[in-house]
Structures are given as structure tokens and as C-alpha cells.
Amino acid sequence: MILAFLRLIRFNNLLIMLFTQVLSYYFLSPHITAHQLIETRFVFLCLATLLVGAGGYIINDYLDVKLDLINKPNKVVVGQIISRRWTMFLHFCMNAIAMLLGLYIGTKVTVAIVIAAVMLWIYSVSLKRKFLSGNVLVSCLSSFVIVINFIYDNSLQVQLIWAYSFFAFVLTLLREIIKDTEDIRGDGKFDCKTIPIVLGVRKTKTVLLYITGIFALILFVYTTFFAASYSFEHSFARGSFIFYMMAFVIVPLFILLYFIKTADTTSDFHRLSTYTKLIMVTGMLSMIFWRI
């Protein structure tokens, strides 16, 4: 039961969210101390973010049981291990607790949490099956994990907040389109209008290639020109950042182009999804260089 619950809330993804939120709060501001990471208000902020994310995963699985029975029958939890009634109860409780935590933190954070929860509901109920709009919404909500830190504390460096938010947005958009391609068989039976269903797999791969290629070039220019001119405290940090980005983010993105081009089967797209998530993690880890 515990393992099923962890699978339902996508525990691994929640760990990545927590990792991203803590990293961005500490490393994207020169003023944040390690002690502030364990202050009650910030701990509650992280917990509220994770609860909203978990609630979103739960309602998504609740509404997608029929799709999941086709796309991934061995991973279905709702109605198989955890009853539909308990699933909705968990969804309600997590969002309610997140909002109460938000009220403790402040009005702006509460509003952000409510908006995120509502958007996740709208995505699961309607937009997930629509052409592109659902992908864009989920990508925006992925950026929310970083942006909410700035809402909470505006001492963070706004340029870096937006840079990493954009990074999270694009990588999530890529991954969402890849996942839609992986699930095309089940989605097609329920009249979904996802990109691969509307355009076909071949044209979807072309879209993925363009997004990945353009983003890799943007990231290359950002890293070599912006980072080179940015006032790093030490030249060692600047050089280390550029090397790290080239080796662990930009080159893997160009490798991703090859993987996209040669992807053909469902398992190929599943591997693409995992590989894209790894690039997102390595990209977020680059935040540490801004405080070396």
C-alpha cells in the first residue's frame, strides 16, 4: 500500500521538485544562509509546493484510469490498490493543507498556491487532451517551483530566476510531448488531441528536433556570452560553470537530437523521457556555481 501511494504521488518527481526548490532558493541569492533553509516558513513553503504537486498527480491519475489501463496497465493504482473514494479524499486533503500552509506564510504565496492547484485541476479535467495547451500549462507549472521562491523572497536574483524557469519550462515541454508520443496508442482511443495524434509521430519528431536544436543553441549563447560577462566572484567559478554546462547540459542536448531522430518504438520514447529528465537535473545542479 505504501509503495502504491508513493507511486500515485510520483515520489521520485516530488524529490526532484524539492531538490530544485531548495537549490534555487539557496544558490540564486548571495544573501541566503544555510540556516534559512530550515526556517519554519521556508520548510512550509517547500511542503506546500510538494503537496500541490502531489495533489495534481493524484487527480491526474484519478481522471485517467481508463487511459492508463491501456498505456501502462501494470502501473495503475487508482481503483486497483487505492479506491477512487480514498484517492479523491487524498487529493482534497493535500490541497487543503497546502493552502493552510500558504496562509501561514503570506497572502502572495497563498494566491500562487491556489492558482497552481486550480490550473492542475483544469489540466487534468480538460487541457490534457487538447492540442499543445496542456503541454504548455504543465511546463509553466514546472517553472512555478522556482518562481514561487521569488514570490516568497524577492532578494533572489531575478535574471537567474527567469533563466532557470525558462530552462525548466522548455525541458518539461519536450518531455511532455515525448510522453504524449509514448502514450499515443491509448490516447488515440479516447479522442485526445495531443500533438502526436494530430500531427503524427513523424511530424512530432520534427517539432521535437526544432525545439531541442533551437534551445541548445540559445543555451550555448547564454552560457558562453552571458556567463562569460557575468560578474562571477571568481574566474574559476565562471570557467567551471561554462565547462559544466557544455559537458553536462549542452552536449547532452545535442545527443538528444540524435536520440529523437532515431526513436521509433514506445520503449525508445520512454528512454527519451528519462534522458530528458536527467538533463533537467544536471541543468538545475549548475545553480551551485553562482555561489562558488
N, C-alpha and C positions, 0 to 999 in steps of 0.2 A: 504493500500500500504506500509506504514512504517513497519507494523508488518511482512508483506511478505518479505520485504527487509532484516529485521533483521533475519528472518528465513533462508533466502537464504545465508547470510554470516555466519550463525551459531554464532549468537551474544554471546550465553552462552559459547561456546567453546573459542571464542576470549577473553572473560573475564578471563577464566582460563589461557590462554596463557599470557595475560598481568600480571595477578597475579603471575604466575611462573617467568616471566622475571624480574619483579621488586624485588620479594623475592630473587632470585638467585643473582642479582646484588648487593643488599644491604647486605644480610646476609652471603654470601660466601666470603666476603673480610673484614678484620678488619679495612681497611682504608677508605672505602666509607662512606661519611656523608649523612645525610638526605637531605641536600641542593643539593647534586649532583643528586638526583632523579628528581629534577625539572629543571635541566640544559637543555638548548635547545638541545644539541647534544644527550643526553640520551632520552629525550622526542621524538625526531625524530627517534631514533633507535627503540623505542617501537612502534611508529606509523608505521614505515616501516615494522616491523615484522608482525603487525596485518594486514596491507594491503596485504602483500604477502599471509598470511593465508586466508584472506577473498577472495582474487583472486583465490586461489586454490579451496575453497569450491564452488565458482561460476562456474568455468569451469567444476568441477566435476558434478554439477547438470545439467549444460548445455548439457553435453555429455551423461548423464544417465537418460534422461527424460523417455525413454521407460521402462527402468528397474524400475524406481521409480513409474511409473504408476501402476506397478504390486505389488511391495514390500510395498509402502507407498502412495497410491493414494490420500489420504486426505492431504498430506504434499507437494505436487508438486507445485512449484512456477513458474518455467520456462515454458513459453508458456501458462500458465493458468492465472497468475496475472501480471507477468512481461514478456514482449515479449522477444523472443530469441535474437532479434537485440539489445535491451537495455541490456540484460544480457551480451553479448559479449563486449559491449561498457564499461560496468562497470568493467568487468574483465581487459580489456586493461588499463583503467584509473588507477585502483588500483595498478597494477604492474608498470606502468609508474611513478606514484607518489612515490612509494616505492623506485624505482631506483634513482630518483632525490634526495630523502632524503638521500639515501646511498652516493651519490656523495658529498653531503654537509658534511657528517660525515667522510668519508675517503675511500680510494681505497679498502682496505681489506673487509670492510663491504659491499661495493657495489658489489664486486665479490661474496660474500656469498649470498647476496640477489638475484642476477641474477641466481646463481646456484639453489637456493631453488625454485625460480619461474619456472625455466625450468624443474626441477625434478617433481614439482607438475603437470605441463602440461603433461609430459611423463607418469606419473602415471595415470592421467585421461584418456588419449588417448589410452594407451596400457596396462601398467603393472597392472592396477586394476583387469583385467580379467585373469591375469596369476597366476600360482601356486606359492604362497609364496612371490615372488619377490615384488609384490605390497604392501603386508603387511610389509615387511622389509623396503621398501622405506619410507612409511608413518611413521613408527616407528623412522627411522633416522631423518626425518623432525621434529618429535615431540621433539627430543633431540636438534635440531637446535635452539629452543627458548632459551635454556640455553647456548649452545656453542657459539652463536653469541655474548653473553655478554663478553666472554673471548676474542673473536676476537676484540671486541671493547675496552676492558680494560684488559690487561694481569696481573693486580695486584690481580685478583681473585685467590683463592686457587685452583690450577689445579686438585689436587686429589679429592676435593669435587665437582668440575665442572663435572669431568668424572663419579663420583659416582652417582650424581643426573641425569646426562644424561643417564646413563645405566638404572637407575630406570624408567625414562620416556620412554625409548626405550622398555623395557620389558612389562610394563603396557599397552603401546599403541599396541604392538604386540598382546597381549592377547585380548585386546578389538577389534582390527581389525578382528581377527579370529572369535571372538564371533559374531560380526556384520555380517560377511560373512555367518555364520551359521543361523543367524536370517533371512537373505535375500536369502536363498538357493532356494526358490521356483521361484522367479523372475530371479535370476542369471542363473539358470539351463535352462531357456527358451531362453537365448541369448548366449549359448555356452561358458559361462565363465568357467575358470579352477581354481576356488578357492579351498582352502583346503577341505571344507566340500563336494564340488561337486566331487572332485577327490577321496577323501578317504572315504566319507560317514560320517554321523553325529556321529556314534558310535566311529569310529577311531579318528575323530576330537576332540571329548571329551577326548579321551585318550591323545592326543597331548597337549590339554589344561591342563590336570591334571599334566602331566610331567613338563611342563613349569612352572606352578604355584608352584608345590611342590619343584622343584629344586631352583626356585627363592626365595621362602620363606626361605629355608634352608640357601642359600647364604646370604640373608639379616639378618638372625638370627646370623650367624657367624660374619658378618661385624659389626653388632650393638654391640654384646657382647664382641668381641675381639678388633676390631679396635677402636671403640668408647671408650672402657674401657682404652685403652693405649694412646689415643689421648690427646694431651696437652690442654684440656679444661682449660679456665682461672679459673673456679671454679668447685669443685667437685659436687656442686649442679646441675650445668648445665649438667655435664656428666650423673649423675643419672637420671635427668629429661628426657634427650634425650633417654636413654635406656628404661625407663618406657614408654615414649610416643610411641616409635617405637614398643614396644611389644604390647601395648594396642590398638593402632590405625592403625597399618600397618601390623605387622607380624601375629597377631591373626586373623584379618580380612582376610588375605590371606589364612590361613588355613580353615577359614569358607567358603571362596570362593571355595575351593576344594570340599566341600560338595555340594554347590550350582551347581557346574559344573556337578558333578556326578549325581545329581537328575534332571538336566534340561532336558526337553523333548519337550515342545511346543515353538512356536515363542515368546510368551509372557515371558516364562522362560528365553530365551536368551536375550530378551530386558532388563529384570531386571538385568541379569548378566552384561550387558554392562554398565548400570547405576551404579551398585555396584562397578565395576572396576574403573569407573571414580572417584567415591568417594574415593577409596583407593589412587588413584593418587593425589587427592587434599590433603588428610591428610598426605601423604608422603612428598609432597612439603612443607607443613606447618612445617615439622620438621627442615627446614633450620634455623628457628628462634633461635634454641638452640645453634647454632655455634657462636652467639654474645651475649649470656647471661653473 
